[in-house]
C-alpha cells in the first residue's frame, strides 16, 4: 500500500506543512457541509446536538447526505506500484481512491509523530490502511469463510510506525536533498543559459552595427576578410554588475583576439556613433558603453569559440604561439593578397575618418567617453533602430 515491497523499502516522505494544512481545511469543509445537510433533515437541533433520529434515516437519505457533503477531491499522487508486491493492483487502486476521497494528497505518515493519538493525520491514515488490509485479506481467501479476522491491524501499524520512526528513512531524506540540489542546479544552469542567450543577442546587434559602419568605408584597397572578421564570435562579451543591475557592464575581451582587431572594432563603434542621428545616440550608448575591460578568465576561455579563416593580424601572438602546426592549419589563417588592404591599413583608414581637429584619442575608452565632443561636422547618415 505504501508503494514498497519487502522489509526494507524506501518510505515516502512525511507530509509537508502545506499538505497537512490543506487536508485539515478539506476535512473541516466536508464536516461543515455534513452538518448543514443534517440540519436540513432535522437530524441536528438548532443547538447543534445530534438527534436520536439520525439512526432512523433512510438509506437513500443517508447516501444523499454523504454525496452532497463530499468536498472537491484534491490532486493525488499515487505511490509507485511494485510488480513484486503480494497485493494486486486492484487493491492498491482501491486504497488510493479511498485516500483521495478522504482529502489526502498521497499515502504517508507523519514519521515524527508515530503515536496515533497524537496526530489526526496518522490516525486517519492508519484507519484507512487497516480497513483496506482487511478487505484484501478477506478477498484473498487467506481466512476461512466461516472465520472472522482476529487481528488488531491498527496496533500492528502503530508498532510498525514506531519502528520506522526509530529507523529514519535516510535514503528518502537524502533523495529529497539530492532532488533539491539538482533542482537548484538546473535553475542556475537555466538562468546562466538565458543570460548567455541575451548577451549573444546583443553581440549580434553590435556585429550588425559595425557592418553598417563598414558601408561608409571605401578603402583604397579591397579587404575581402574585413566583413568576415565582424562576427558574433569576434565581439567582446560582457559581465553584468551583480550588485547593481543598472550599472555599466565590464567588457570581456576574447582571449584569441589581437589588440589591433580590438582597436578596429572600437573605431567602428565610434564611426557608428558619429553617423547616428540624435535620437539614436542614446540607444547606441546603452548598447556599446562599458565601464572597463578585462581579459577572459579560464572558464570563459573554455566556452569562447575562435572564428576560422581570419588574417593572422586578427589573432593575438600568444594565442598563435600556443598552437601546434596542425592546429594552425586547421584554424585556416587567411593570407591576403598584395592587392588587398591589411587589418592595419583598415584601422588607419578609420582613424582618419573619425578623427577631428585636435589630439586623436589613443584608446576606445576615451573615445566612448568623449562622444559628444568628437562628433564629426559631416552630414549624418540615419539607420533604422537596432533590435537589441
N, C-alpha and C positions, 0 to 999 in steps of 0.2 A: 504493500500500500504506500510505503514511503519512497518507493522508487528504487529500492536496492534489493540485492539477493545475497543470501548467506549471512554470516555472523558479523563481518567487518566491512560493511559497505559505507560509502561516504554519505553522511547525513546531510539533509538540506539545511541551509542557513536559517537562523531564528527569524521570526517576523520582525520587520523594521518598525520603528515608532510610527511611521506614516501608515503602514498596513494595519497595525493594531488600532490606531485612531479611527481609520476608515471602517474597520469591522465593528467597533463599538457604536459608531454612528449608524451603521446599517442595522444592527440589532435593535437599537433604540427606535429607529424609524419604523421597523416592522412591528415592534411592540405597540407603538402609538397607533398604527393602523388597526391592529388586532383589537385594542381597547375600544377604538371608535366603532368598529363593526359589531362588537359585543354590546355596546351601548345601544346601537340601533336595534338589536334583537332583544333589548330589555334584559340582557343577561347580567349587566353590571349596573348597580344602582347609581344614583347621582353622586353619592359619596365615594364611588369608586370601588366598593366592595363587591366581590364576586358573588352572584346569587346562586342559590341551590339549583335553580332550573338550568344551569349550564350543562349538567349531565343529561338533561331531558331534551337537548337539542336534537333535531332530526339529523340523520346522516347527511342529507342533501344540504341542510343549513350549515352544518359543520364544515363541509367541503367548500361551500361558497364563501364562508368567512375566512378560511385559511387561504383560499385562492386570491381573494381581493386584498388580503393583508400582505401578500408576497411582495417584498420590495424588489426594485430592479437589481438583477444579479450583476455583481462586479466582473471585471475581466479576470479570467482564471488561467493560471499557469500549471498545467498538469506535470507531475513528476515523470521522469523517463520510465519507460516500460522495459523490463528485462525479460528476454525470452527464456531465461533460465529460472524464472520465478515459478513457484508451485501454484500461484494464484493465476487463473486465466485472465485474459484481457477484459472479458465481460465484467468480471467482478471489480477490477480496478476502475473501469469506466463508470460503473455504478457508484463506486465510492467517490470518485471525482465529482460526479454530478451531485451527490449528497453534500459534499463540502461547498460546492459552488452555490447550491440553492440555500445554503445557510450563511452566505455572505463572505466566505473565506476566499482569499486570492490564490491560495495554494495549500498544500498539506505540509505542515511543520509544527514543531513545538517551540515554546519559549524555553530554551535549554537552561537559561539562568534561573528559572523558577520551576524546578522539577516537581514540586509538590502540587498536586492537582487543586486542592482548595485555595491555593494562593494565586491562581490565575484562571480567570473565566475562559480565556483562550484555550489553555491547556485542558480544562475540564470539558469544554465543548468538543475539542478535537478528540480527546480520549473517548467520549461518549459515542461519537460517530464511528471511530475506528472499531470500538467494541461491538457495536451493532452490526457493522459491515462484516466483521470477522465471524460473528455468529451466523449471519446469513450465508456466508461462504462455507462455513464448517458444516452446516446442515445440508446445503445443496450438494456439497462434495461427497456426501454419504460417508463421512468419517464417523458418524454416530449411527446407532441403530434407530430405525424409525420409531420404536417404542421408548427410546431412551432420550431424555432431555439433557442438554449440556449442563454440566455442573461445574463450570469454570468461571471464576471471577476474572473476566478479561480485563476490566479496568484496573484491578490490583496488579495483574501481570504487566500492563502497560506502565503503571506507576513505578514498579520496581525497575523496569527497563529504562524509564526516563532518568531515574536516579543514577543508574549505571552510566547512561550516556552523558549525564552532567559531570560525573567524576572522570570521564574519559573524553575530553573535548575533541571535537572533530577538527583536528589540526589541518588535515588536508583540505577540508572545506573552507576553513578560515584562510589558509594560505592561497587557495584557489581564488577566493574573493579578493584578497590583497593583490594577487598577481593580475587579476582582471582589472582592478582599479588602476594599477600601474600601467598596464597595457593600454587602457583607455586614455589615460593622461598622455602617454607617449604618442598614441595615434592622433590625439587632438593637437599636440605640439607639432608633430610632423605635418599635419594638415595646415596648421597656421603658417609654418615655415614655407610650405609649398605654395600657399595662396600669396604670401608676401613675395616670394620669388617670382611668381607669375605676374604680380603687379609691377615689380621692378623691371621685368623683361618687357612688359608693355610700354613702359616709359622709355626704356633704352631703344626700342624700335621707333618710338616717336622722335627721339633725339637723332637716330640714324636718318630718318626721313627728312628731318630739319636740315641736317648737314648736306644731304644730297641735293636739297633745294638750293643751298648756298653755292654748290658747285655749278649750278646752271648759269650763274653770272660770271663764272671764271672762264676766260678764254686764254689758255696758256699758249705761249709761243710754240711749244712742242706738245704733241699729243701725249696723254698719260693714260694708257689703257687700264692700268691696275688701280687708278685713283678711286674710281667708284667702288671697286671690289674691296678696298680697304675700309670702306664705311659700311659696316655691317653690325648687327646686334652684338656679335662676339667681340668686336673691337671697341665697343662703347664701354666706358667705365661703369661699373656697378656703384651702388651707394649704400651707406649704412645709416638707418634712422637713429635719431636720438631717443633712447628708450625712456629717458626721464622727462623729455619734453617732445610730445608728438608734433608740436608746431615748430620745433626747432629746425634749423637748416641741416640737412644730412651731410655726411662726410663722403667724399669721393674715394672709391676703392679702385685703384689703377690695376688693370690686368698685368699679371706677372710677366707675360711674354712681350708686352708692347714696348717699343723703343721710345725714348724721350722725344725723338724727332716726330714720330707719329702722334704722340700726345700733344705736342705743340701745334701740329697741323689741325687736330681736332678742335683745339681751343680757338684757333684762328677762324675756323668755320663757324663756331658758335658766335664769335664776335661779328663776323660778316652777316650772320642771320639776324643778329640784333640790330645792326646798322641798317639793314634793308627793311626791317619791320616798321609798320606804322605805329602811332602812339597807342592805339587800342590793344595791339598785340605784345607790346614790350613787357607789360606786367605778366602776361601769360608765359612768355619766354623766360623771364627771370625766375618764376616759380618752378619752371621745368629744369633750368640749367644751373641755378645757383647752388653752390656747395660751400660749406663752412671751411673745409680743409681737405687735404688729400693724404692718403696713406697707401702703402703697398698692400697687396693681398696677403692674408695670412695663410697658414698651411692648409686649413680646411677649405678656404675659398679657392686656393690654387688647385685643390684636388677636383673641384667641380667646374672650373673655368675651361671653356673649350677654346682651343687655339685654331684660328682660321688658317687654311692652307692656301698655297699659291699666291702669297703676297711677296712683294720685293724684300730683299734682305734688309733694307733700311727700316722696314716696318717692325722687325723683330729686335729685341734687345740683345746685346752682345753676350751677357751672362746666360741668357736662355739658349742661344745657339751653341754656346761653348759646352753646355751640358748634354748636347745631343750627339749620338753616335752617327757615323756616316750613313747608316741605314735609316735612322730616324730623320736625318736631314733630307735624305732622298724621298722619304715618304711624305715629309712636310711639303715638298714641291716648291721650293723657293723660286719665285719668279725672277727671271733675268730680263730686264727691259732692253730693248734695242737702243742703239746710239741715237736714234732719231726721237726717242720718247723722253718725256720730261721725268726727271727723278723726283723722289719724295722731297729732297732738299730744295729743288727748283720750284716745286709746287708750294712749299712752305714760304719760300722767299717771295713768290708772286702774291700770295695772300697777305703777307705782311705789308707789302707795298700798297695793296688795295685798301686795307683797313686803317692804315696809319693816318694821322692828322698832323698838322704843324706842331712841332714840339717833340719832346722825347717819346719814343715808342716804348710802351711797357714791355718788359722782358719776360713776364710770366702771365699766365692766364688769370691768376687770382687778381692781379692788379687790373687786368683788362675787364674782368667781370665786375669788380667793384667800381670802376670808373666809367661805366657805360654812358651815363648821361652827359659826361663831359667829352666823350670821344666820338660822338655821333658825326658821321660824315655829312657835309652840307649838300651832298649829291642827292638827286631825286630818289626817293624811297620806292621800293617795289613792295606791293601788298600781296601777302599769301593768304590762303584760306586758313582758318584756325586749326591748330593741331589737336587731334583727338588723343589726349593722354589718358 
